[in-house]
Amino acid sequence: MKFDNNIQTKYIRSVEDAFAAIVARGNDEHRRVAQSILDSEMLVRVLPVSEVNASGVTGLIDVRKTNSKIADDGIGFLEALGEVHIIIAEETIDTGGQRGCEGTFVHEGRHAYDFAKVIESFSDAKVNPLSIFDPTLYELELEAHRTSGEYMLMVGADEYLHEGLELMILGRNDNGPCYLNNDGICQRLRESYGLDSDGNQGRTASEILGLKLNF
């Protein structure tokens, strides 16, 4: 993982602490995703929310360069992660604190991981055309919301669980323990994203990123 130039030291520290917490407190999947990012050259940027328009977003650093590498064949997974950036809003860290920073990188980190898998599969399409990985936006968000909920449950602190309940990612029966709320996640995707498994699944990852198959 690398940082863009001119990021304030306090933001670098917050991001590094967030990844350390994810590795320490998450499940095997959280650790695998976080460690892959740490081992790669994935770029982290920190910008005002007025420029990000979200708590965080994930995309490509330079789609033309990525497509050129795909055309040249053979981008490995960690190299593919180096084509990706995550932008986190300053306000996510300033107002959301460590919980907000961790939550953003759990969610957006899953997107980065999946985008790298798409890039890797596209670069290998000539050899393995049947193994192309190109999930829809619905599938991407379903996976990111699921992994976010699982992280909240792993941490188990009240502020994490409360946020999960507010977002409908988690559920609770009376005063019992919280659980991953799959129905609530699907409702959230319908109401907040306009996505549905039986209707509009949105564009595919390659369409969102502007990637071209290597044929």
Backbone as CSV, one residue per row, in Angstrom:
resi,resn,N_x,N_y,N_z,CA_x,CA_y,CA_z,C_x,C_y,C_z
1,MET,0.848,-1.185,0.000,0.000,0.000,0.000,0.886,1.237,0.000
2,LYS,0.481,2.219,-0.755,1.217,3.470,-0.766,0.232,4.635,-0.645
3,PHE,0.779,5.784,-0.260,-0.036,6.970,-0.057,0.285,8.015,-1.110
4,ASP,-0.745,8.752,-1.507,-0.565,9.875,-2.412,0.270,10.947,-1.716
5,ASN,0.861,11.818,-2.522,1.661,12.899,-1.959,0.785,13.895,-1.204
6,ASN,1.391,14.573,-0.242,0.762,15.692,0.480,-0.375,15.280,1.407
7,ILE,-0.457,14.000,1.777,-1.427,13.586,2.786,-0.873,13.940,4.164
8,GLN,-1.717,14.554,4.985,-1.274,14.916,6.324,-0.908,13.667,7.128
9,THR,0.083,13.839,7.980,0.575,12.715,8.779,-0.531,12.078,9.606
10,LYS,-1.451,12.890,10.132,-2.516,12.332,10.980,-3.417,11.386,10.193
11,TYR,-3.613,11.663,8.896,-4.445,10.786,8.077,-3.707,9.503,7.728
12,ILE,-2.423,9.606,7.462,-1.617,8.411,7.204,-1.658,7.488,8.422
13,ARG,-1.507,8.084,9.596,-1.530,7.294,10.831,-2.885,6.624,11.028
14,SER,-3.956,7.341,10.751,-5.297,6.773,10.911,-5.523,5.596,9.971
15,VAL,-5.076,5.729,8.723,-5.247,4.642,7.755,-4.409,3.432,8.160
16,GLU,-3.174,3.672,8.551,-2.323,2.560,8.988,-2.903,1.870,10.221
17,ASP,-3.421,2.659,11.158,-4.046,2.078,12.351,-5.295,1.275,11.984
18,ALA,-6.047,1.778,10.982,-7.255,1.066,10.548,-6.903,-0.307,9.998
19,PHE,-5.880,-0.387,9.158,-5.494,-1.680,8.591,-4.939,-2.608,9.660
20,ALA,-4.201,-2.050,10.621,-3.697,-2.875,11.723,-4.861,-3.449,12.526
21,ALA,-5.902,-2.645,12.728,-7.075,-3.114,13.472,-7.831,-4.176,12.694
22,ILE,-7.969,-3.991,11.389,-8.686,-4.970,10.561,-7.969,-6.318,10.593
23,VAL,-6.652,-6.290,10.488,-5.874,-7.532,10.544,-6.014,-8.190,11.916
24,ALA,-6.031,-7.377,12.965,-6.077,-7.917,14.327,-7.468,-8.389,14.733
25,ARG,-8.515,-7.681,14.274,-9.857,-7.930,14.798,-10.776,-8.651,13.817
26,GLY,-10.408,-8.694,12.549,-11.274,-9.275,11.545,-11.187,-10.789,11.480
27,ASN,-11.997,-11.367,10.589,-11.948,-12.812,10.358,-10.912,-13.123,9.279
28,ASP,-10.839,-14.361,8.869,-9.822,-14.759,7.886,-9.963,-13.977,6.582
29,GLU,-11.201,-13.752,6.156,-11.418,-13.017,4.914,-10.965,-11.562,5.043
30,HIS,-11.313,-10.920,6.150,-10.873,-9.536,6.362,-9.352,-9.443,6.351
31,ARG,-8.711,-10.392,7.010,-7.246,-10.378,7.059,-6.646,-10.609,5.681
32,ARG,-7.242,-11.517,4.907,-6.720,-11.800,3.568,-6.801,-10.564,2.675
33,VAL,-7.934,-9.891,2.709,-8.107,-8.694,1.881,-7.164,-7.583,2.343
34,ALA,-7.137,-7.325,3.651,-6.294,-6.253,4.182,-4.821,-6.524,3.920
35,GLN,-4.386,-7.763,4.135,-2.974,-8.077,3.936,-2.588,-7.986,2.463
36,SER,-3.505,-8.365,1.572,-3.235,-8.236,0.143,-3.007,-6.776,-0.231
37,ILE,-3.832,-5.900,0.319,-3.673,-4.464,0.050,-2.348,-3.967,0.611
38,LEU,-2.027,-4.360,1.835,-0.780,-3.932,2.447,0.436,-4.417,1.656
39,ASP,0.335,-5.590,1.058,1.454,-6.174,0.298,1.564,-5.615,-1.118
40,SER,0.572,-4.830,-1.530,0.527,-4.325,-2.902,0.934,-2.858,-2.961
41,GLU,0.819,-2.295,-4.170,1.071,-0.864,-4.377,-0.239,-0.106,-4.558
42,MET,-1.323,-0.621,-3.990,-2.591,0.093,-4.072,-2.430,1.480,-3.461
43,LEU,-3.036,2.460,-4.108,-2.854,3.855,-3.719,-3.992,4.328,-2.822
44,VAL,-3.640,4.998,-1.735,-4.614,5.625,-0.849,-4.538,7.129,-1.028
45,ARG,-5.697,7.743,-1.246,-5.791,9.194,-1.338,-6.750,9.694,-0.262
46,VAL,-6.527,10.892,0.223,-7.405,11.530,1.201,-7.782,12.898,0.662
47,LEU,-9.091,13.121,0.464,-9.584,14.367,-0.119,-10.801,14.855,0.655
48,PRO,-11.151,16.139,0.530,-12.369,16.635,1.175,-13.599,15.920,0.632
49,VAL,-14.615,15.785,1.475,-15.830,15.095,1.061,-16.499,15.798,-0.113
50,SER,-16.278,17.095,-0.272,-16.847,17.828,-1.409,-16.307,17.329,-2.734
51,GLU,-15.134,16.704,-2.706,-14.549,16.140,-3.926,-14.837,14.648,-4.059
52,VAL,-15.029,13.971,-2.927,-15.263,12.525,-2.952,-16.742,12.209,-3.134
53,ASN,-17.603,13.042,-2.522,-19.062,12.851,-2.553,-19.491,11.527,-1.933
54,ALA,-18.704,11.033,-0.997,-19.007,9.795,-0.273,-17.993,9.673,0.844
55,SER,-18.212,8.686,1.736,-17.208,8.461,2.776,-15.919,7.924,2.169
56,GLY,-16.056,7.189,1.079,-14.906,6.667,0.359,-15.340,6.094,-0.978
57,VAL,-14.445,6.088,-1.940,-14.728,5.518,-3.255,-13.502,4.744,-3.740
58,THR,-13.761,3.769,-4.600,-12.696,2.929,-5.145,-12.749,2.976,-6.666
59,GLY,-11.603,3.076,-7.303,-11.564,3.122,-8.757,-10.164,2.837,-9.263
60,LEU,-9.943,3.153,-10.537,-8.635,2.940,-11.146,-7.834,4.241,-11.157
61,ILE,-6.536,4.108,-11.012,-5.658,5.278,-11.052,-5.613,5.855,-12.463
62,ASP,-5.461,4.990,-13.464,-5.372,5.422,-14.862,-5.891,4.280,-15.739
63,VAL,-7.141,4.382,-16.179,-7.769,3.277,-16.912,-7.035,2.976,-18.215
64,ARG,-6.484,3.985,-18.881,-5.762,3.728,-20.137,-4.520,2.872,-19.897
65,LYS,-3.798,3.171,-18.832,-2.615,2.372,-18.512,-3.010,0.952,-18.113
66,THR,-4.100,0.839,-17.372,-4.549,-0.496,-16.967,-4.949,-1.320,-18.182
67,ASN,-5.706,-0.731,-19.102,-6.099,-1.453,-20.316,-4.887,-1.818,-21.166
68,SER,-3.884,-0.957,-21.188,-2.660,-1.268,-21.928,-1.952,-2.478,-21.324
69,LYS,-1.926,-2.558,-20.010,-1.304,-3.703,-19.345,-2.112,-4.975,-19.570
70,ILE,-3.450,-4.843,-19.568,-4.301,-5.997,-19.861,-4.000,-6.526,-21.259
71,ALA,-3.846,-5.613,-22.213,-3.567,-6.011,-23.595,-2.214,-6.694,-23.737
72,ASP,-1.294,-6.371,-22.837,0.046,-6.970,-22.876,0.111,-8.320,-22.164
73,ASP,-1.031,-8.754,-21.595,-1.146,-10.062,-20.939,-0.484,-10.096,-19.552
74,GLY,-1.032,-11.003,-18.745,-0.338,-11.455,-17.549,-0.187,-10.497,-16.391
75,ILE,-1.241,-9.782,-16.001,-1.173,-8.987,-14.786,-1.530,-9.893,-13.602
76,GLY,-0.602,-10.063,-12.683,-0.886,-10.841,-11.489,-1.784,-10.075,-10.536
77,PHE,-2.293,-10.764,-9.541,-3.273,-10.153,-8.646,-2.712,-8.963,-7.884
78,LEU,-1.539,-9.106,-7.268,-0.985,-7.986,-6.500,-0.629,-6.822,-7.413
79,GLU,-0.153,-7.106,-8.604,0.114,-6.034,-9.562,-1.189,-5.337,-9.944
80,ALA,-2.249,-6.119,-10.096,-3.558,-5.543,-10.425,-4.054,-4.625,-9.315
81,LEU,-3.795,-4.983,-8.056,-4.179,-4.107,-6.956,-3.461,-2.768,-7.041
82,GLY,-2.270,-2.773,-7.606,-1.522,-1.536,-7.792,-2.114,-0.609,-8.828
83,GLU,-3.097,-1.102,-9.581,-3.817,-0.264,-10.545,-4.990,0.480,-9.895
84,VAL,-5.258,0.143,-8.644,-6.475,0.606,-7.955,-6.131,1.670,-6.923
85,HIS,-7.047,2.607,-6.730,-6.928,3.533,-5.609,-8.214,3.544,-4.789
86,ILE,-8.049,3.819,-3.521,-9.173,4.102,-2.634,-9.024,5.541,-2.166
87,ILE,-10.067,6.321,-2.335,-10.081,7.695,-1.847,-11.006,7.742,-0.640
88,ILE,-10.498,8.194,0.482,-11.311,8.356,1.683,-11.467,9.847,1.966
89,ALA,-12.642,10.245,2.385,-12.904,11.647,2.681,-12.246,12.043,4.004
90,GLU,-11.694,13.239,4.034,-11.097,13.746,5.267,-12.105,13.691,6.414
91,GLU,-13.352,14.063,6.099,-14.385,14.124,7.130,-14.727,12.744,7.699
92,THR,-14.526,11.700,6.903,-14.761,10.347,7.404,-13.853,10.052,8.583
93,ILE,-12.622,10.525,8.487,-11.665,10.316,9.571,-11.877,11.344,10.684
94,ASP,-12.104,12.603,10.294,-12.219,13.677,11.286,-13.443,13.510,12.177
95,THR,-14.573,13.105,11.598,-15.812,13.006,12.379,-16.153,11.558,12.743
96,GLY,-15.804,10.618,11.888,-16.118,9.210,12.151,-15.098,8.512,13.009
97,GLY,-13.924,9.145,13.150,-12.877,8.559,13.980,-12.364,7.247,13.425
98,GLN,-11.792,6.448,14.314,-11.197,5.193,13.880,-12.243,4.216,13.365
99,ARG,-13.438,4.240,13.969,-14.511,3.360,13.493,-14.865,3.686,12.047
100,GLY,-14.983,4.985,11.728,-15.312,5.383,10.365,-14.230,5.007,9.381
101,CYS,-12.978,5.163,9.785,-11.853,4.817,8.916,-11.799,3.312,8.679
102,GLU,-11.937,2.539,9.749,-11.941,1.079,9.609,-13.089,0.622,8.714
103,GLY,-14.282,1.130,8.995,-15.451,0.712,8.227,-15.324,1.013,6.759
104,THR,-14.771,2.182,6.444,-14.602,2.558,5.039,-13.629,1.622,4.341
105,PHE,-12.537,1.281,5.009,-11.546,0.424,4.349,-11.956,-1.043,4.334
106,VAL,-12.804,-1.473,5.251,-13.372,-2.815,5.133,-14.252,-2.886,3.889
107,HIS,-15.146,-1.893,3.739,-16.082,-1.871,2.606,-15.353,-1.616,1.284
108,GLU,-14.603,-0.519,1.224,-13.925,-0.165,-0.026,-12.771,-1.118,-0.332
109,GLY,-12.172,-1.670,0.719,-11.110,-2.641,0.495,-11.620,-3.880,-0.212
110,ARG,-12.874,-4.278,0.103,-13.471,-5.411,-0.600,-13.677,-5.080,-2.068
111,HIS,-14.096,-3.833,-2.362,-14.225,-3.410,-3.763,-12.871,-3.466,-4.463
112,ALA,-11.838,-2.954,-3.807,-10.500,-2.954,-4.409,-10.042,-4.375,-4.705
113,TYR,-10.283,-5.271,-3.777,-9.917,-6.681,-3.940,-10.640,-7.284,-5.144
114,ASP,-11.945,-7.007,-5.237,-12.724,-7.547,-6.354,-12.319,-6.920,-7.681
115,PHE,-12.028,-5.626,-7.681,-11.587,-4.971,-8.917,-10.266,-5.570,-9.398
116,ALA,-9.370,-5.869,-8.465,-8.095,-6.484,-8.851,-8.319,-7.863,-9.457
117,LYS,-9.284,-8.621,-8.919,-9.611,-9.926,-9.491,-10.160,-9.774,-10.907
118,VAL,-10.957,-8.739,-11.134,-11.482,-8.478,-12.480,-10.324,-8.182,-13.438
119,ILE,-9.424,-7.301,-13.037,-8.284,-6.939,-13.884,-7.437,-8.162,-14.203
120,GLU,-7.146,-8.957,-13.185,-6.337,-10.164,-13.383,-7.020,-11.114,-14.358
121,SER,-8.330,-11.320,-14.202,-9.037,-12.261,-15.078,-9.118,-11.732,-16.505
122,PHE,-9.262,-10.419,-16.666,-9.305,-9.839,-18.011,-7.958,-9.975,-18.711
123,SER,-6.873,-9.827,-17.975,-5.548,-9.937,-18.578,-5.237,-11.368,-18.985
124,ASP,-5.952,-12.317,-18.362,-5.720,-13.737,-18.628,-6.796,-14.338,-19.542
125,ALA,-7.614,-13.459,-20.139,-8.791,-13.926,-20.882,-8.437,-14.771,-22.105
126,LYS,-7.323,-14.495,-22.751,-6.938,-15.289,-23.924,-6.704,-16.742,-23.545
127,VAL,-6.105,-16.944,-22.389,-5.748,-18.297,-21.951,-6.915,-18.968,-21.240
128,ASN,-7.628,-18.182,-20.420,-8.731,-18.734,-19.622,-10.012,-17.924,-19.823
129,PRO,-10.603,-17.986,-21.012,-11.792,-17.163,-21.269,-13.001,-17.525,-20.406
130,LEU,-13.040,-18.750,-19.896,-14.178,-19.175,-19.089,-14.045,-18.768,-17.620
131,SER,-12.886,-18.231,-17.252,-12.665,-17.858,-15.857,-12.770,-16.350,-15.634
132,ILE,-13.377,-15.647,-16.580,-13.519,-14.198,-16.443,-14.397,-13.874,-15.244
133,PHE,-13.927,-12.968,-14.436,-14.643,-12.516,-13.244,-15.104,-11.088,-13.495
134,ASP,-16.407,-10.880,-13.553,-16.944,-9.550,-13.866,-18.295,-9.364,-13.173
135,PRO,-18.297,-9.201,-11.857,-19.556,-9.105,-11.111,-20.321,-7.823,-11.414
136,THR,-21.616,-7.864,-11.169,-22.449,-6.677,-11.326,-22.285,-5.775,-10.103
137,LEU,-22.775,-4.539,-10.232,-22.735,-3.620,-9.105,-23.498,-4.188,-7.911
138,TYR,-24.619,-4.844,-8.186,-25.384,-5.481,-7.112,-24.514,-6.503,-6.379
139,GLU,-23.821,-7.343,-7.126,-22.977,-8.370,-6.516,-21.816,-7.748,-5.742
140,LEU,-21.235,-6.683,-6.286,-20.147,-5.992,-5.604,-20.608,-5.405,-4.275
141,GLU,-21.754,-4.725,-4.312,-22.244,-4.078,-3.099,-22.754,-5.097,-2.082
142,LEU,-23.346,-6.161,-2.556,-23.796,-7.219,-1.649,-22.612,-7.783,-0.872
143,GLU,-21.525,-8.039,-1.577,-20.333,-8.597,-0.950,-19.711,-7.596,0.016
144,ALA,-19.646,-6.329,-0.384,-19.029,-5.314,0.476,-19.862,-5.071,1.732
145,HIS,-21.186,-5.070,1.589,-22.043,-4.896,2.759,-21.962,-6.109,3.687
146,ARG,-21.908,-7.293,3.102,-21.801,-8.507,3.914,-20.516,-8.498,4.729
147,THR,-19.406,-8.175,4.088,-18.131,-8.204,4.805,-18.065,-7.097,5.849
148,SER,-18.739,-5.974,5.580,-18.798,-4.905,6.581,-19.559,-5.358,7.814
149,GLY,-20.707,-6.021,7.593,-21.482,-6.520,8.717,-20.727,-7.549,9.532
150,GLU,-20.016,-8.419,8.859,-19.246,-9.441,9.562,-18.143,-8.804,10.400
151,TYR,-17.568,-7.718,9.885,-16.522,-7.029,10.666,-17.122,-6.390,11.917
152,MET,-18.274,-5.758,11.771,-18.939,-5.164,12.936,-19.198,-6.215,14.007
153,LEU,-19.618,-7.400,13.584,-19.873,-8.483,14.540,-18.579,-8.980,15.173
154,MET,-17.504,-9.025,14.409,-16.225,-9.468,14.948,-15.725,-8.503,16.015
155,VAL,-15.867,-7.196,15.764,-15.422,-6.209,16.753,-16.331,-6.256,17.979
156,GLY,-17.633,-6.227,17.736,-18.600,-6.408,18.810,-18.826,-5.218,19.720
157,ALA,-18.136,-4.104,19.491,-18.312,-2.921,20.341,-19.642,-2.244,20.022
158,ASP,-20.221,-1.600,21.022,-21.555,-1.023,20.865,-21.640,-0.051,19.695
159,GLU,-20.642,0.822,19.518,-20.723,1.819,18.457,-20.704,1.175,17.069
160,TYR,-20.022,0.064,16.925,-19.992,-0.656,15.656,-21.340,-1.333,15.412
161,LEU,-21.852,-1.983,16.444,-23.128,-2.682,16.317,-24.264,-1.693,16.071
162,HIS,-24.234,-0.556,16.744,-25.280,0.450,16.573,-25.302,0.956,15.136
163,GLU,-24.128,1.198,14.582,-24.073,1.655,13.192,-24.630,0.586,12.260
164,GLY,-24.269,-0.664,12.501,-24.766,-1.749,11.674,-26.273,-1.868,11.716
165,LEU,-26.852,-1.678,12.891,-28.304,-1.727,13.023,-28.956,-0.553,12.297
166,GLU,-28.373,0.634,12.404,-28.915,1.806,11.728,-28.907,1.640,10.213
167,LEU,-27.870,0.981,9.690,-27.726,0.795,8.243,-28.463,-0.441,7.735
168,MET,-29.089,-1.190,8.636,-29.820,-2.419,8.311,-28.891,-3.543,7.863
169,ILE,-27.596,-3.367,8.106,-26.637,-4.427,7.800,-26.716,-5.520,8.861
170,LEU,-27.019,-5.104,10.083,-27.195,-6.035,11.189,-28.646,-6.029,11.644
171,GLY,-29.052,-7.102,12.282,-30.371,-7.198,12.882,-30.252,-7.681,14.314
172,ARG,-31.342,-7.562,15.068,-31.355,-8.037,16.455,-32.781,-8.389,16.840
173,ASN,-32.958,-9.527,17.461,-34.257,-9.941,17.985,-34.351,-9.563,19.453
174,ASP,-35.234,-8.592,19.750,-35.392,-8.108,21.124,-34.037,-7.679,21.682
175,ASN,-33.633,-8.272,22.782,-32.350,-7.920,23.398,-31.284,-8.980,23.145
176,GLY,-31.524,-9.831,22.167,-30.573,-10.882,21.859,-29.354,-10.356,21.123
177,PRO,-28.448,-11.247,20.755,-27.238,-10.825,20.039,-27.558,-10.353,18.627
178,CYS,-26.696,-9.503,18.089,-26.857,-9.035,16.713,-26.474,-10.144,15.743
179,TYR,-27.013,-10.058,14.543,-26.713,-11.036,13.496,-26.622,-10.309,12.156
180,LEU,-25.985,-10.965,11.188,-25.898,-10.398,9.847,-27.287,-10.424,9.221
181,ASN,-27.785,-9.260,8.838,-29.159,-9.114,8.360,-29.190,-9.128,6.836
182,ASN,-29.241,-10.314,6.249,-29.215,-10.422,4.795,-30.425,-9.753,4.154
183,ASP,-31.583,-9.896,4.774,-32.779,-9.240,4.239,-32.642,-7.727,4.312
184,GLY,-32.078,-7.238,5.407,-31.877,-5.800,5.554,-30.892,-5.257,4.544
185,ILE,-29.838,-6.025,4.254,-28.861,-5.604,3.254,-29.534,-5.497,1.887
186,CYS,-30.336,-6.496,1.540,-31.033,-6.458,0.250,-32.001,-5.273,0.184
187,GLN,-32.660,-4.981,1.293,-33.556,-3.823,1.334,-32.766,-2.531,1.158
188,ARG,-31.620,-2.444,1.804,-30.774,-1.257,1.674,-30.300,-1.069,0.236
189,LEU,-29.934,-2.168,-0.418,-29.483,-2.067,-1.811,-30.612,-1.615,-2.726
190,ARG,-31.827,-2.053,-2.439,-32.979,-1.602,-3.238,-33.267,-0.127,-3.017
191,GLU,-33.305,0.275,-1.746,-33.750,1.621,-1.419,-32.667,2.682,-1.628
192,SER,-31.413,2.345,-1.373,-30.337,3.330,-1.456,-29.567,3.293,-2.770
193,TYR,-29.589,2.123,-3.434,-28.806,1.965,-4.653,-29.666,1.665,-5.874
194,GLY,-30.934,1.346,-5.658,-31.807,0.976,-6.764,-31.438,-0.342,-7.403
195,LEU,-30.848,-1.248,-6.616,-30.356,-2.527,-7.125,-31.156,-3.677,-6.541
196,ASP,-31.344,-4.713,-7.361,-32.133,-5.863,-6.929,-31.638,-7.093,-7.671
197,SER,-31.607,-8.222,-6.988,-31.116,-9.452,-7.615,-32.009,-9.911,-8.752
198,ASP,-33.309,-9.623,-8.673,-34.259,-10.081,-9.687,-34.569,-9.017,-10.736
199,GLY,-34.069,-7.814,-10.527,-34.370,-6.730,-11.460,-33.110,-6.058,-11.953
200,ASN,-32.856,-4.864,-11.486,-31.704,-4.091,-11.924,-30.479,-4.419,-11.077
201,GLN,-29.530,-5.143,-11.664,-28.282,-5.435,-10.956,-27.203,-4.406,-11.255
202,GLY,-27.517,-3.446,-12.117,-26.543,-2.415,-12.435,-25.490,-2.885,-13.417
203,ARG,-24.561,-2.010,-13.684,-23.489,-2.314,-14.636,-22.508,-3.325,-14.043
204,THR,-21.765,-3.957,-14.919,-20.713,-4.855,-14.453,-19.501,-4.044,-14.019
205,ALA,-18.621,-4.696,-13.278,-17.410,-4.021,-12.799,-16.590,-3.470,-13.959
206,SER,-16.466,-4.259,-15.023,-15.661,-3.798,-16.162,-16.272,-2.565,-16.817
207,GLU,-17.599,-2.496,-16.862,-18.265,-1.324,-17.415,-18.065,-0.112,-16.517
208,ILE,-18.136,-0.319,-15.211,-17.914,0.771,-14.264,-16.488,1.315,-14.395
209,LEU,-15.526,0.405,-14.532,-14.121,0.805,-14.566,-13.630,1.191,-15.959
210,GLY,-14.356,0.778,-17.012,-13.920,1.057,-18.375,-12.869,0.088,-18.876
211,LEU,-12.921,-1.160,-18.415,-11.931,-2.156,-18.802,-12.313,-2.839,-20.113
212,LYS,-11.292,-3.308,-20.832,-11.491,-3.997,-22.109,-10.885,-5.393,-22.028
213,LEU,-11.617,-6.368,-22.535,-11.117,-7.746,-22.527,-9.894,-7.900,-23.421
214,ASN,-9.029,-8.807,-23.012,-7.827,-9.105,-23.789,-8.126,-10.262,-24.744
215,PHE,-8.734,-9.939,-25.893,-9.012,-10.965,-26.905,-8.277,-10.634,-28.188
